[in-house]
Amino acid sequence: MNKELGRIGNERGRRSEAVVAKALESIGSLPWPPWVLSGRMATREEDHQQIDAVIETDRGTMFLQIKSSKGRRVNKKLKSRGIGLLVVSSNYRGGRDIRGKIIGLLTAMRKR
């Protein structure tokens, strides 16, 4: 039972990361603020540091941790390390909605 729940959670997480990856691929071709220069998914080494996405901006590199539900938040620890927490619920399918959510988080991170 626990193994099955873990598998389901991992699959949900992969889907959330895929939605973000698709949004990041649109940088340069769809509307993004001019200060967002590029974005990519994390390397394996970065992933071990709880980083899922890396965004290059005019103020330097920003890191995001992607979660598929609010219940699994580790917000305080991530925030102290300068990593933004992006919660991608199952109703986000990509496109403008997720870009808006990413841009909102990056804007808040720029103000810190």
C-alpha positions as a LaTeX table, in Angstrom:
\begin{tabular}{lrrr}
\hline
Residue & $x$ (\AA) & $y$ (\AA) & $z$ (\AA) \\
\hline
Met1 & 0.00 & 0.00 & 0.00 \\
Asn2 & 2.71 & 2.53 & 0.99 \\
Lys3 & 4.75 & 1.55 & $-2.06$ \\
Glu4 & 1.76 & 2.23 & $-4.30$ \\
Leu5 & 1.15 & 5.63 & $-2.70$ \\
Gly6 & 4.82 & 6.48 & $-3.19$ \\
Arg7 & 4.62 & 5.50 & $-6.85$ \\
Ile8 & 1.50 & 7.63 & $-7.36$ \\
Gly9 & 3.16 & 10.60 & $-5.64$ \\
Asn10 & 6.29 & 10.24 & $-7.76$ \\
Glu11 & 4.22 & 10.12 & $-10.94$ \\
Arg12 & 2.28 & 13.24 & $-9.90$ \\
Gly13 & 5.59 & 14.99 & $-9.24$ \\
Arg14 & 6.94 & 14.03 & $-12.67$ \\
Arg15 & 3.79 & 15.41 & $-14.32$ \\
Ser16 & 4.14 & 18.70 & $-12.42$ \\
Glu17 & 7.78 & 18.99 & $-13.45$ \\
Ala18 & 6.85 & 18.24 & $-17.08$ \\
Val19 & 4.32 & 21.11 & $-17.06$ \\
Val20 & 7.01 & 23.49 & $-15.78$ \\
Ala21 & 9.59 & 22.18 & $-18.28$ \\
Lys22 & 7.19 & 22.90 & $-21.14$ \\
Ala23 & 6.60 & 26.42 & $-19.84$ \\
Leu24 & 10.34 & 27.07 & $-19.56$ \\
Glu25 & 10.84 & 25.93 & $-23.15$ \\
Ser26 & 8.57 & 28.80 & $-24.21$ \\
Ile27 & 10.97 & 31.49 & $-22.94$ \\
Gly28 & 11.83 & 33.58 & $-25.96$ \\
Ser29 & 8.81 & 32.51 & $-27.99$ \\
Leu30 & 5.87 & 33.38 & $-25.71$ \\
Pro31 & 5.28 & 36.43 & $-23.46$ \\
Trp32 & 7.77 & 36.48 & $-20.59$ \\
Pro33 & 9.14 & 39.56 & $-18.82$ \\
Pro34 & 12.32 & 40.89 & $-20.48$ \\
Trp35 & 14.27 & 40.20 & $-17.27$ \\
Val36 & 13.71 & 36.43 & $-17.65$ \\
Leu37 & 16.62 & 35.39 & $-19.87$ \\
Ser38 & 16.39 & 31.59 & $-19.90$ \\
Gly39 & 15.23 & 28.59 & $-17.93$ \\
Arg40 & 15.88 & 24.89 & $-17.69$ \\
Met41 & 15.19 & 21.91 & $-15.51$ \\
Ala42 & 17.81 & 21.06 & $-12.90$ \\
Thr43 & 20.72 & 18.73 & $-13.39$ \\
Arg44 & 20.91 & 15.57 & $-11.30$ \\
Glu45 & 23.38 & 17.29 & $-8.96$ \\
Glu46 & 21.08 & 20.30 & $-8.54$ \\
Asp47 & 18.13 & 17.97 & $-7.98$ \\
His48 & 19.97 & 16.42 & $-5.02$ \\
Gln49 & 20.05 & 19.95 & $-3.55$ \\
Gln50 & 16.21 & 20.23 & $-3.80$ \\
Ile51 & 16.39 & 22.36 & $-6.95$ \\
Asp52 & 14.01 & 21.40 & $-9.77$ \\
Ala53 & 14.26 & 24.38 & $-12.12$ \\
Val54 & 16.94 & 27.00 & $-12.80$ \\
Ile55 & 15.97 & 30.42 & $-14.17$ \\
Glu56 & 18.51 & 32.94 & $-15.44$ \\
Thr57 & 17.43 & 36.56 & $-14.94$ \\
Asp58 & 18.99 & 39.98 & $-15.29$ \\
Arg59 & 19.69 & 39.81 & $-11.52$ \\
Gly60 & 21.29 & 36.39 & $-11.54$ \\
Thr61 & 20.22 & 32.79 & $-11.20$ \\
Met62 & 17.01 & 31.82 & $-9.39$ \\
Phe63 & 16.15 & 28.31 & $-8.24$ \\
Leu64 & 12.74 & 26.68 & $-7.92$ \\
Gln65 & 11.50 & 23.59 & $-6.11$ \\
Ile66 & 8.36 & 22.14 & $-7.72$ \\
Lys67 & 5.73 & 20.42 & $-5.60$ \\
Ser68 & 2.48 & 18.85 & $-6.73$ \\
Ser69 & 0.58 & 19.64 & $-3.53$ \\
Lys70 & 0.63 & 22.17 & $-0.73$ \\
Gly71 & 0.71 & 19.38 & 1.85 \\
Arg72 & 4.35 & 18.56 & 1.08 \\
Arg73 & 5.72 & 22.05 & 1.62 \\
Val74 & 9.11 & 22.65 & 3.15 \\
Asn75 & 8.85 & 26.38 & 2.56 \\
Lys76 & 10.92 & 27.81 & 5.44 \\
Lys77 & 13.97 & 25.68 & 4.71 \\
Leu78 & 13.82 & 26.42 & 0.99 \\
Lys79 & 13.26 & 30.14 & 1.50 \\
Ser80 & 16.29 & 30.38 & 3.78 \\
Arg81 & 18.36 & 28.84 & 0.97 \\
Gly82 & 16.94 & 31.26 & $-1.62$ \\
Ile83 & 14.89 & 28.57 & $-3.40$ \\
Gly84 & 11.36 & 29.47 & $-4.45$ \\
Leu85 & 8.56 & 26.96 & $-3.91$ \\
Leu86 & 6.28 & 26.46 & $-6.91$ \\
Val87 & 3.16 & 24.40 & $-6.18$ \\
Val88 & 1.71 & 22.99 & $-9.41$ \\
Ser89 & $-1.67$ & 21.43 & $-8.69$ \\
Ser90 & $-3.21$ & 18.88 & $-11.03$ \\
Asn91 & $-5.48$ & 21.49 & $-12.63$ \\
Tyr92 & $-2.48$ & 23.32 & $-14.15$ \\
Arg93 & $-1.95$ & 21.98 & $-17.62$ \\
Gly94 & 0.68 & 24.45 & $-18.78$ \\
Gly95 & 0.39 & 27.50 & $-20.96$ \\
Arg96 & $-0.39$ & 30.95 & $-19.68$ \\
Asp97 & $-1.60$ & 29.81 & $-16.24$ \\
Ile98 & 1.67 & 28.18 & $-15.24$ \\
Arg99 & 3.76 & 30.93 & $-16.85$ \\
Gly100 & 1.82 & 33.46 & $-14.76$ \\
Lys101 & 2.44 & 31.44 & $-11.62$ \\
Ile102 & 6.18 & 31.14 & $-12.35$ \\
Ile103 & 6.47 & 34.84 & $-13.18$ \\
Gly104 & 4.62 & 35.78 & $-9.97$ \\
Leu105 & 6.99 & 33.68 & $-7.88$ \\
Leu106 & 10.09 & 35.03 & $-9.64$ \\
Thr107 & 8.82 & 38.60 & $-9.19$ \\
Ala108 & 8.42 & 38.02 & $-5.44$ \\
Met109 & 11.89 & 36.46 & $-5.28$ \\
Arg110 & 13.41 & 39.49 & $-7.05$ \\
Lys111 & 12.06 & 41.73 & $-4.26$ \\
Arg112 & 13.91 & 39.83 & $-1.52$ \\
\hline
\end{tabular}
